[in-house]
C-alpha cells in the first residue's frame, strides 16, 4: 500500500477555509464549500455542492471503497459564530501561524480545522489509490451554529441512506466522544392585565406569574434518566423580558429557557409535562395565562462504547496519540442531533483543538494537532476491516 500520510495539506486547507468569513448569521458557506470542492476534485474525489438559500451550500463527497462494509460518513460544519466584542490578538480571518506552530483564527477549533483534517485524510487515500473496505462519505454542512439547516437538508435529501456510521470532527482534543446532550430551546410568554402601579390589585402581573412558572419548571420531572457519561437533564433560564416602566403593572413577560437532555429523555414527553404544568397553574392562579413555544429542538445522541466503529476509532487514536484515548460525553450538541435520530447510527465525535476555545476570542489550534487529526481520519476507514 502507498504512503497514506496526509503531509502538510491539512494546514494549507485549514488556512484557506479560515480566510473565508462564514460567520452565521448570515453564513456565506458556499464560498468555503467551493474551496473544499476544488481541493477534493484535485485529489480525485467525486462530489457536488448542494445549494441552499442566500449564498449557502452543503458539500457532499464520496471516496469509493471495496463494497465489503457499510459506508461511513465524515461530517463537519462550515459556519462559525460571531467574533464577539473583545479585541483579538491576531486578525480573526488572517489565518496566521505563530512562532510556536499555533494557527489563529475564527473556526480554527470550531470546526474548520477538523473539517480540513477529515477532507485531507480521505483525499490522501484517493490520491494514493487506497480503497477502504467501505465507501467514505464527506458532508460539510451549513448552519450548524444556528439551526442545523444544512444537516436537515442533507437528511431530507437522503444522504444518510445506507450509511453505517457517523464521525463528526467537533473539537475534542482528539479524545473520543460517544455521547452528547440534546437541547430543547423554549420561549414562555405570560399575559396579564395592566394597571396603575399604586393599584396592583386592579391588574394581573405577568412578571409575578412568570416567576411562579419558572419556579415550577425548575422542580419539574424531566425524566428520571441519568446517563453514565452525561449525567441528567438540566434547565437554564437565559433571558427574561417584561414590563415597561416601574409604575405600571406589567401585562406581558417572556422568558427563554435552555433545556439540555440526555439519551432516553423524550422531548415530546417533556413538552407534554410542561403543558400539564401550565394547565395546573392556570387552574390555581387567578388570571394566569401562559403559552410555550419551541424555538429549537436537538436530540441527545449516545453510542455504546462497544460498537465496532468506536473500537476502531479507539485503536487508531491509540496509535496516533501513543496512548489510549479517553472516552467521554459532552454537554454541547452537534449536527448528529439531526442526522442520527431515526437511524440508530453509531456516532463518534473526534477532532483537533481544545473545546474550551470554541466560540472564544483568540480561537486557535496547534498545527501538530491538525496533523494528528488528519492521520486519524486517513487511517480510520482502513481500520474498520
C-alpha positions as a LaTeX table, in Angstrom:
\begin{tabular}{lrrr}
\hline
Residue & $x$ (\AA) & $y$ (\AA) & $z$ (\AA) \\
\hline
Unk1 & 0.00 & 0.00 & 0.00 \\
Unk2 & 1.22 & 3.52 & $-0.80$ \\
Unk3 & 2.17 & 6.02 & 1.87 \\
Unk4 & $-1.07$ & 7.35 & 3.34 \\
Unk5 & 0.25 & 10.22 & 5.43 \\
Unk6 & $-1.59$ & 13.46 & 4.70 \\
Unk7 & 1.53 & 15.64 & 4.89 \\
Unk8 & 1.04 & 19.42 & 5.10 \\
Unk9 & $-2.22$ & 19.51 & 3.11 \\
Unk10 & $-4.32$ & 19.93 & 6.22 \\
Unk11 & $-2.64$ & 23.18 & 7.29 \\
Unk12 & $-2.93$ & 24.72 & 3.83 \\
Unk13 & $-6.60$ & 23.76 & 3.52 \\
Unk14 & $-7.44$ & 24.96 & 7.03 \\
Unk15 & $-5.86$ & 28.34 & 6.34 \\
Unk16 & $-7.80$ & 28.70 & 3.11 \\
Unk17 & $-11.06$ & 27.98 & 4.93 \\
Unk18 & $-10.24$ & 30.35 & 7.80 \\
Unk19 & $-9.77$ & 33.23 & 5.36 \\
Unk20 & $-13.42$ & 32.93 & 4.33 \\
Unk21 & $-15.74$ & 34.70 & 6.76 \\
Unk22 & $-18.60$ & 32.27 & 7.36 \\
Unk23 & $-19.99$ & 33.99 & 10.44 \\
Unk24 & $-23.55$ & 32.78 & 10.98 \\
Unk25 & $-25.73$ & 34.68 & 10.51 \\
Unk26 & $-25.65$ & 35.07 & 7.55 \\
Unk27 & $-23.32$ & 32.12 & 6.86 \\
Unk28 & $-21.85$ & 32.59 & 3.38 \\
Unk29 & $-20.79$ & 28.95 & 3.50 \\
Unk30 & $-20.91$ & 28.41 & $-0.26$ \\
Unk31 & $-17.60$ & 30.17 & $-0.86$ \\
Unk32 & $-15.87$ & 27.92 & 1.67 \\
Unk33 & $-17.61$ & 24.85 & 0.22 \\
Unk34 & $-16.31$ & 25.75 & $-3.24$ \\
Unk35 & $-12.74$ & 25.87 & $-1.91$ \\
Unk36 & $-13.16$ & 22.44 & $-0.34$ \\
Unk37 & $-14.72$ & 21.07 & $-3.53$ \\
Unk38 & $-11.83$ & 22.29 & $-5.69$ \\
Unk39 & $-9.34$ & 20.67 & $-3.32$ \\
Unk40 & $-11.34$ & 17.43 & $-3.33$ \\
Unk41 & $-11.57$ & 17.22 & $-7.12$ \\
Unk42 & $-7.84$ & 17.85 & $-7.46$ \\
Unk43 & $-7.39$ & 14.79 & $-5.24$ \\
Unk44 & $-9.67$ & 12.57 & $-7.32$ \\
Unk45 & $-12.76$ & 12.64 & $-5.12$ \\
Unk46 & $-16.24$ & 12.89 & $-6.62$ \\
Unk47 & $-18.99$ & 15.09 & $-5.29$ \\
Unk48 & $-21.10$ & 18.20 & $-5.64$ \\
Unk49 & $-22.34$ & 21.31 & $-3.92$ \\
Unk50 & $-25.93$ & 21.23 & $-2.71$ \\
Unk51 & $-27.05$ & 24.89 & $-2.78$ \\
Unk52 & $-29.23$ & 26.35 & $-0.04$ \\
Unk53 & $-30.82$ & 29.78 & 0.08 \\
Unk54 & $-28.85$ & 33.01 & 0.41 \\
Unk55 & $-25.38$ & 32.10 & $-0.85$ \\
Unk56 & $-25.19$ & 28.99 & 1.28 \\
Unk57 & $-24.43$ & 25.38 & 0.40 \\
Unk58 & $-23.60$ & 21.92 & 1.69 \\
Unk59 & $-20.83$ & 19.86 & 0.15 \\
Unk60 & $-21.13$ & 16.09 & $-0.32$ \\
Unk61 & $-18.21$ & 13.95 & $-1.49$ \\
Unk62 & $-17.64$ & 10.21 & $-1.77$ \\
Unk63 & $-14.49$ & 8.10 & $-1.62$ \\
Unk64 & $-15.38$ & 4.75 & $-3.14$ \\
Unk65 & $-14.33$ & 1.65 & $-1.24$ \\
Unk66 & $-14.40$ & $-2.05$ & $-1.97$ \\
Unk67 & $-18.04$ & $-2.53$ & $-1.03$ \\
Unk68 & $-17.16$ & $-5.02$ & 1.71 \\
Unk69 & $-18.65$ & $-2.91$ & 4.52 \\
Unk70 & $-21.36$ & $-0.32$ & 5.02 \\
Unk71 & $-20.22$ & 3.23 & 4.26 \\
Unk72 & $-19.29$ & 5.66 & 6.99 \\
Unk73 & $-19.85$ & 9.40 & 6.87 \\
Unk74 & $-17.43$ & 12.11 & 7.94 \\
Unk75 & $-19.29$ & 15.31 & 8.82 \\
Unk76 & $-18.41$ & 18.85 & 9.84 \\
Unk77 & $-19.88$ & 22.34 & 9.58 \\
Unk78 & $-18.63$ & 25.30 & 7.59 \\
Unk79 & $-20.18$ & 28.14 & 9.57 \\
Unk80 & $-18.73$ & 29.92 & 12.60 \\
Unk81 & $-20.09$ & 32.03 & 15.44 \\
Unk82 & $-19.67$ & 35.85 & 15.53 \\
Unk83 & $-16.38$ & 37.33 & 16.69 \\
Unk84 & $-17.64$ & 38.94 & 19.88 \\
Unk85 & $-16.72$ & 42.38 & 21.13 \\
Unk86 & $-13.31$ & 41.69 & 22.68 \\
Unk87 & $-10.17$ & 42.61 & 20.73 \\
Unk88 & $-8.37$ & 39.69 & 19.06 \\
Unk89 & $-4.61$ & 39.29 & 19.48 \\
Unk90 & $-4.33$ & 38.37 & 15.80 \\
Unk91 & $-6.75$ & 39.14 & 12.97 \\
Unk92 & $-9.52$ & 36.51 & 13.14 \\
Unk93 & $-9.56$ & 35.80 & 9.38 \\
Unk94 & $-5.86$ & 36.17 & 8.57 \\
Unk95 & $-5.05$ & 32.51 & 9.39 \\
Unk96 & $-1.68$ & 33.40 & 10.89 \\
Unk97 & 0.71 & 30.73 & 12.22 \\
Unk98 & 2.89 & 31.95 & 15.08 \\
Unk99 & 6.42 & 31.01 & 16.04 \\
Unk100 & 5.12 & 28.23 & 18.29 \\
Unk101 & 3.29 & 26.48 & 15.46 \\
Unk102 & $-0.16$ & 27.67 & 16.50 \\
Unk103 & $-2.79$ & 28.60 & 13.89 \\
Unk104 & $-5.06$ & 31.50 & 14.88 \\
Unk105 & $-8.49$ & 32.37 & 13.59 \\
Unk106 & $-12.24$ & 32.09 & 13.97 \\
Unk107 & $-13.10$ & 28.50 & 13.17 \\
Unk108 & $-9.62$ & 27.08 & 13.83 \\
Unk109 & $-11.15$ & 24.92 & 16.56 \\
Unk110 & $-14.87$ & 25.01 & 15.81 \\
Unk111 & $-14.53$ & 23.49 & 13.33 \\
Unk112 & $-12.69$ & 24.28 & 10.12 \\
Unk113 & $-9.57$ & 22.57 & 11.46 \\
Unk114 & $-11.49$ & 19.34 & 11.99 \\
Unk115 & $-13.27$ & 19.71 & 8.66 \\
Unk116 & $-9.98$ & 20.15 & 6.82 \\
Unk117 & $-8.44$ & 17.19 & 8.66 \\
Unk118 & $-11.28$ & 14.89 & 7.55 \\
Unk119 & $-11.05$ & 16.04 & 3.96 \\
Unk120 & $-7.26$ & 15.85 & 3.89 \\
Unk121 & $-7.48$ & 12.32 & 5.27 \\
Unk122 & $-9.79$ & 10.90 & 2.62 \\
Unk123 & $-8.05$ & 12.94 & $-0.10$ \\
Unk124 & $-4.81$ & 11.19 & 0.83 \\
Unk125 & $-6.49$ & 7.83 & 0.36 \\
Unk126 & $-7.86$ & 8.95 & $-3.01$ \\
Unk127 & $-4.51$ & 10.25 & $-4.28$ \\
Unk128 & $-2.68$ & 7.07 & $-3.29$ \\
Unk129 & $-5.32$ & 4.79 & $-4.79$ \\
Unk130 & $-6.07$ & 3.24 & $-1.41$ \\
Unk131 & $-9.55$ & 1.71 & $-1.29$ \\
Unk132 & $-11.02$ & 1.18 & 2.18 \\
Unk133 & $-13.40$ & $-1.72$ & 2.88 \\
Unk134 & $-16.42$ & 0.59 & 2.58 \\
Unk135 & $-17.23$ & 3.92 & 0.98 \\
Unk136 & $-16.43$ & 7.07 & 2.93 \\
Unk137 & $-18.87$ & 9.97 & 2.57 \\
Unk138 & $-17.83$ & 13.50 & 3.45 \\
Unk139 & $-20.53$ & 16.03 & 4.35 \\
Unk140 & $-19.75$ & 19.70 & 5.01 \\
Unk141 & $-22.84$ & 21.46 & 6.30 \\
Unk142 & $-24.14$ & 24.99 & 6.51 \\
Unk143 & $-25.85$ & 26.45 & 9.53 \\
Unk144 & $-24.90$ & 24.20 & 12.44 \\
Unk145 & $-24.21$ & 27.11 & 14.76 \\
Unk146 & $-27.78$ & 28.46 & 14.47 \\
Unk147 & $-30.34$ & 25.90 & 13.35 \\
Unk148 & $-28.56$ & 22.91 & 11.73 \\
Unk149 & $-30.21$ & 23.91 & 8.44 \\
Unk150 & $-27.58$ & 22.12 & 6.37 \\
Unk151 & $-27.86$ & 18.89 & 8.32 \\
Unk152 & $-31.64$ & 18.97 & 7.97 \\
Unk153 & $-31.33$ & 19.49 & 4.22 \\
Unk154 & $-28.84$ & 16.62 & 3.91 \\
Unk155 & $-31.09$ & 14.32 & 5.94 \\
Unk156 & $-34.14$ & 15.23 & 3.88 \\
Unk157 & $-32.13$ & 14.66 & 0.69 \\
Unk158 & $-31.49$ & 11.08 & 1.80 \\
Unk159 & $-27.71$ & 11.33 & 2.11 \\
Unk160 & $-27.74$ & 9.10 & 5.20 \\
Unk161 & $-29.37$ & 6.18 & 3.40 \\
Unk162 & $-27.16$ & 3.11 & 3.58 \\
Unk163 & $-24.59$ & 4.76 & 5.85 \\
Unk164 & $-23.47$ & 2.57 & 8.74 \\
Unk165 & $-21.62$ & 5.04 & 10.98 \\
Unk166 & $-21.18$ & 8.77 & 11.58 \\
Unk167 & $-17.97$ & 10.58 & 12.55 \\
Unk168 & $-18.07$ & 14.30 & 13.38 \\
Unk169 & $-14.89$ & 16.34 & 13.86 \\
Unk170 & $-16.09$ & 18.68 & 16.60 \\
Unk171 & $-13.18$ & 19.77 & 18.83 \\
Unk172 & $-12.44$ & 17.12 & 21.45 \\
Unk173 & $-8.64$ & 17.49 & 21.85 \\
Unk174 & $-8.54$ & 14.24 & 19.84 \\
Unk175 & $-10.25$ & 12.35 & 22.62 \\
Unk176 & $-13.19$ & 10.10 & 21.74 \\
Unk177 & $-16.72$ & 11.37 & 22.47 \\
Unk178 & $-19.53$ & 8.81 & 22.18 \\
Unk179 & $-22.42$ & 10.81 & 23.67 \\
Unk180 & $-23.65$ & 14.36 & 23.76 \\
Unk181 & $-26.61$ & 16.13 & 25.24 \\
Unk182 & $-29.58$ & 17.36 & 23.27 \\
Unk183 & $-31.22$ & 20.75 & 23.57 \\
Unk184 & $-34.78$ & 21.94 & 23.74 \\
Unk185 & $-34.97$ & 25.73 & 23.48 \\
Unk186 & $-38.27$ & 27.10 & 24.81 \\
Unk187 & $-39.88$ & 30.51 & 24.97 \\
Unk188 & $-42.54$ & 31.10 & 27.62 \\
Unk189 & $-44.88$ & 34.08 & 27.49 \\
Unk190 & $-47.22$ & 35.09 & 30.31 \\
Unk191 & $-50.02$ & 37.57 & 29.67 \\
Unk192 & $-51.51$ & 39.76 & 32.39 \\
Unk193 & $-53.56$ & 42.93 & 32.68 \\
Unk194 & $-52.02$ & 46.39 & 33.03 \\
Unk195 & $-52.96$ & 48.66 & 35.91 \\
Unk196 & $-51.57$ & 51.62 & 37.83 \\
Unk197 & $-48.63$ & 50.60 & 39.98 \\
Unk198 & $-50.34$ & 52.04 & 43.04 \\
Unk199 & $-53.30$ & 49.73 & 42.50 \\
Unk200 & $-51.78$ & 46.31 & 41.69 \\
Unk201 & $-54.96$ & 44.54 & 42.74 \\
Unk202 & $-56.65$ & 46.05 & 39.67 \\
Unk203 & $-54.28$ & 44.25 & 37.31 \\
Unk204 & $-52.68$ & 40.86 & 36.67 \\
Unk205 & $-48.90$ & 40.91 & 36.98 \\
Unk206 & $-47.33$ & 38.94 & 34.12 \\
Unk207 & $-43.88$ & 39.03 & 35.76 \\
Unk208 & $-45.19$ & 37.58 & 39.02 \\
Unk209 & $-46.83$ & 34.79 & 37.07 \\
Unk210 & $-43.62$ & 34.17 & 35.14 \\
Unk211 & $-41.67$ & 33.78 & 38.38 \\
Unk212 & $-44.23$ & 31.23 & 39.57 \\
Unk213 & $-43.94$ & 29.40 & 36.25 \\
Unk214 & $-40.15$ & 29.27 & 36.35 \\
Unk215 & $-40.15$ & 28.08 & 39.96 \\
Unk216 & $-42.41$ & 25.18 & 39.00 \\
Unk217 & $-40.34$ & 24.45 & 35.91 \\
Unk218 & $-37.17$ & 24.13 & 37.96 \\
Unk219 & $-38.82$ & 21.39 & 40.02 \\
Unk220 & $-40.45$ & 19.61 & 37.08 \\
Unk221 & $-39.58$ & 15.96 & 36.47 \\
Unk222 & $-37.83$ & 15.99 & 33.10 \\
Unk223 & $-37.43$ & 12.23 & 33.07 \\
Unk224 & $-35.59$ & 10.21 & 35.67 \\
Unk225 & $-32.89$ & 9.18 & 33.20 \\
Unk226 & $-29.25$ & 9.56 & 34.16 \\
Unk227 & $-26.57$ & 8.87 & 31.59 \\
Unk228 & $-23.25$ & 7.45 & 32.86 \\
Unk229 & $-21.29$ & 9.90 & 30.70 \\
Unk230 & $-23.61$ & 12.92 & 30.65 \\
Unk231 & $-25.43$ & 12.91 & 33.98 \\
Unk232 & $-29.02$ & 14.16 & 33.97 \\
Unk233 & $-31.12$ & 16.74 & 32.16 \\
Unk234 & $-30.75$ & 20.41 & 33.11 \\
Unk235 & $-32.60$ & 23.69 & 32.64 \\
Unk236 & $-31.22$ & 27.21 & 32.47 \\
Unk237 & $-33.17$ & 30.46 & 32.16 \\
Unk238 & $-31.35$ & 32.52 & 29.54 \\
Unk239 & $-33.45$ & 35.68 & 29.20 \\
Unk240 & $-36.39$ & 37.39 & 30.91 \\
Unk241 & $-38.12$ & 40.44 & 29.47 \\
Unk242 & $-41.18$ & 42.12 & 30.94 \\
Unk243 & $-42.77$ & 45.39 & 31.88 \\
Unk244 & $-42.28$ & 48.90 & 30.56 \\
Unk245 & $-41.98$ & 51.33 & 33.50 \\
Unk246 & $-41.93$ & 50.92 & 37.24 \\
Unk247 & $-45.40$ & 52.32 & 37.93 \\
Unk248 & $-47.39$ & 50.09 & 35.54 \\
Unk249 & $-48.37$ & 46.52 & 36.38 \\
Unk250 & $-46.77$ & 44.52 & 33.54 \\
Unk251 & $-49.16$ & 42.81 & 31.16 \\
Unk252 & $-46.57$ & 40.68 & 29.35 \\
Unk253 & $-43.42$ & 38.79 & 30.26 \\
Unk254 & $-41.28$ & 36.42 & 28.20 \\
Unk255 & $-38.51$ & 34.04 & 29.19 \\
Unk256 & $-36.22$ & 31.82 & 27.16 \\
Unk257 & $-35.18$ & 28.53 & 28.67 \\
Unk258 & $-32.35$ & 26.21 & 27.60 \\
Unk259 & $-33.19$ & 22.61 & 28.46 \\
Unk260 & $-30.41$ & 20.07 & 27.95 \\
Unk261 & $-31.47$ & 16.44 & 27.67 \\
Unk262 & $-29.70$ & 13.09 & 27.73 \\
Unk263 & $-30.36$ & 9.93 & 25.71 \\
Unk264 & $-33.62$ & 8.39 & 26.85 \\
Unk265 & $-35.34$ & 11.71 & 27.54 \\
Unk266 & $-38.17$ & 12.17 & 25.01 \\
Unk267 & $-38.67$ & 15.84 & 24.13 \\
Unk268 & $-42.31$ & 15.22 & 23.24 \\
Unk269 & $-42.92$ & 13.79 & 26.71 \\
Unk270 & $-41.16$ & 16.76 & 28.30 \\
Unk271 & $-43.36$ & 19.18 & 26.36 \\
Unk272 & $-46.46$ & 17.28 & 27.43 \\
Unk273 & $-45.40$ & 17.58 & 31.09 \\
Unk274 & $-44.74$ & 21.28 & 30.65 \\
Unk275 & $-48.18$ & 21.83 & 29.15 \\
Unk276 & $-49.76$ & 19.94 & 32.06 \\
Unk277 & $-47.82$ & 22.19 & 34.42 \\
Unk278 & $-49.17$ & 25.29 & 32.66 \\
Unk279 & $-52.71$ & 23.92 & 32.78 \\
Unk280 & $-52.39$ & 23.29 & 36.52 \\
Unk281 & $-51.07$ & 26.80 & 37.15 \\
Unk282 & $-53.99$ & 28.15 & 35.14 \\
Unk283 & $-56.43$ & 26.36 & 37.44 \\
Unk284 & $-54.79$ & 27.58 & 40.66 \\
Unk285 & $-53.53$ & 31.14 & 39.92 \\
Unk286 & $-56.26$ & 33.71 & 39.17 \\
Unk287 & $-55.72$ & 35.31 & 35.76 \\
Unk288 & $-52.82$ & 33.03 & 34.83 \\
Unk289 & $-52.36$ & 32.89 & 31.04 \\
Unk290 & $-49.21$ & 31.37 & 29.60 \\
Unk291 & $-48.02$ & 29.83 & 26.35 \\
Unk292 & $-44.88$ & 27.90 & 25.44 \\
Unk293 & $-43.20$ & 27.73 & 22.02 \\
Unk294 & $-40.31$ & 25.54 & 20.86 \\
Unk295 & $-37.56$ & 27.62 & 19.23 \\
Unk296 & $-35.03$ & 24.79 & 18.85 \\
Unk297 & $-35.18$ & 21.02 & 19.11 \\
Unk298 & $-31.99$ & 18.93 & 19.00 \\
Unk299 & $-31.89$ & 15.32 & 20.14 \\
Unk300 & $-29.36$ & 13.81 & 22.52 \\
Unk301 & $-27.01$ & 11.24 & 20.98 \\
Unk302 & $-25.38$ & 8.22 & 22.56 \\
Unk303 & $-23.43$ & 5.25 & 21.22 \\
Unk304 & $-22.40$ & 2.08 & 23.04 \\
Unk305 & $-18.60$ & 2.15 & 23.54 \\
Unk306 & $-18.60$ & $-1.50$ & 22.45 \\
Unk307 & $-19.72$ & $-0.61$ & 18.91 \\
Unk308 & $-17.17$ & $-1.65$ & 16.23 \\
Unk309 & $-16.86$ & 1.94 & 15.00 \\
Unk310 & $-15.91$ & 3.12 & 18.49 \\
Unk311 & $-13.45$ & 0.28 & 18.91 \\
Unk312 & $-11.82$ & 1.02 & 15.56 \\
Unk313 & $-11.57$ & 4.73 & 16.40 \\
Unk314 & $-10.06$ & 3.93 & 19.78 \\
Unk315 & $-7.44$ & 1.64 & 18.26 \\
Unk316 & $-6.44$ & 4.16 & 15.61 \\
Unk317 & $-6.26$ & 7.01 & 18.12 \\
Unk318 & $-4.06$ & 4.96 & 20.41 \\
Unk319 & $-1.59$ & 4.57 & 17.57 \\
Unk320 & $-1.75$ & 8.25 & 16.64 \\
Unk321 & $-1.54$ & 9.61 & 20.19 \\
Unk322 & 0.75 & 6.96 & 21.65 \\
Unk323 & $-1.75$ & 6.29 & 24.44 \\
Unk324 & $-5.34$ & 5.11 & 24.80 \\
Unk325 & $-7.82$ & 7.96 & 24.22 \\
Unk326 & $-10.30$ & 8.98 & 26.86 \\
Unk327 & $-13.90$ & 8.03 & 26.10 \\
Unk328 & $-16.38$ & 10.61 & 27.31 \\
Unk329 & $-19.53$ & 12.63 & 26.67 \\
Unk330 & $-20.04$ & 16.37 & 26.18 \\
Unk331 & $-22.81$ & 18.81 & 27.05 \\
Unk332 & $-23.00$ & 20.60 & 23.69 \\
Unk333 & $-24.90$ & 19.25 & 20.68 \\
Unk334 & $-23.80$ & 18.78 & 17.07 \\
Unk335 & $-25.21$ & 18.02 & 13.62 \\
Unk336 & $-25.58$ & 14.46 & 14.92 \\
Unk337 & $-28.68$ & 15.70 & 16.76 \\
Unk338 & $-30.32$ & 15.95 & 13.33 \\
Unk339 & $-28.52$ & 13.20 & 11.42 \\
Unk340 & $-28.54$ & 10.36 & 13.96 \\
Unk341 & $-32.12$ & 10.15 & 15.33 \\
Unk342 & $-34.26$ & 7.67 & 13.47 \\
Unk343 & $-31.24$ & 5.91 & 12.02 \\
Unk344 & $-29.58$ & 4.49 & 15.15 \\
Unk345 & $-26.23$ & 5.17 & 13.52 \\
Unk346 & $-23.20$ & 4.55 & 15.73 \\
Unk347 & $-21.79$ & 8.05 & 16.17 \\
Unk348 & $-18.49$ & 9.37 & 17.45 \\
Unk349 & $-17.10$ & 12.88 & 17.80 \\
Unk350 & $-13.37$ & 13.41 & 17.48 \\
Unk351 & $-11.47$ & 16.45 & 16.30 \\
Unk352 & $-8.45$ & 18.67 & 16.89 \\
Unk353 & $-8.43$ & 21.60 & 19.25 \\
Unk354 & $-9.30$ & 22.48 & 22.82 \\
Unk355 & $-13.11$ & 22.57 & 23.09 \\
Unk356 & $-12.79$ & 25.31 & 25.72 \\
Unk357 & $-11.53$ & 27.64 & 22.95 \\
Unk358 & $-14.64$ & 27.14 & 20.82 \\
Unk359 & $-16.65$ & 30.37 & 20.48 \\
Unk360 & $-13.90$ & 32.27 & 22.31 \\
Unk361 & $-11.86$ & 35.31 & 21.37 \\
Unk362 & $-8.40$ & 34.28 & 20.10 \\
Unk363 & $-9.57$ & 30.86 & 18.91 \\
Unk364 & $-6.51$ & 28.84 & 17.89 \\
Unk365 & $-5.23$ & 25.32 & 17.30 \\
Unk366 & $-1.77$ & 23.79 & 17.23 \\
Unk367 & $-0.62$ & 22.68 & 13.78 \\
Unk368 & 0.59 & 19.37 & 15.27 \\
Unk369 & $-3.00$ & 18.66 & 16.37 \\
Unk370 & $-4.21$ & 19.19 & 12.81 \\
Unk371 & $-1.58$ & 16.76 & 11.53 \\
Unk372 & $-2.53$ & 14.10 & 14.06 \\
Unk373 & $-6.21$ & 14.56 & 13.26 \\
Unk374 & $-5.57$ & 14.17 & 9.53 \\
Unk375 & $-3.62$ & 10.99 & 10.24 \\
Unk376 & $-6.52$ & 9.64 & 12.30 \\
Unk377 & $-9.07$ & 10.39 & 9.58 \\
Unk378 & $-6.81$ & 8.79 & 6.97 \\
Unk379 & $-6.43$ & 5.54 & 8.90 \\
Unk380 & $-9.89$ & 5.12 & 10.40 \\
Unk381 & $-11.62$ & 3.86 & 7.22 \\
Unk382 & $-8.90$ & 1.23 & 6.84 \\
Unk383 & $-9.13$ & 0.08 & 10.46 \\
Unk384 & $-12.76$ & $-0.94$ & 10.12 \\
Unk385 & $-11.68$ & $-4.02$ & 8.17 \\
\hline
\end{tabular}
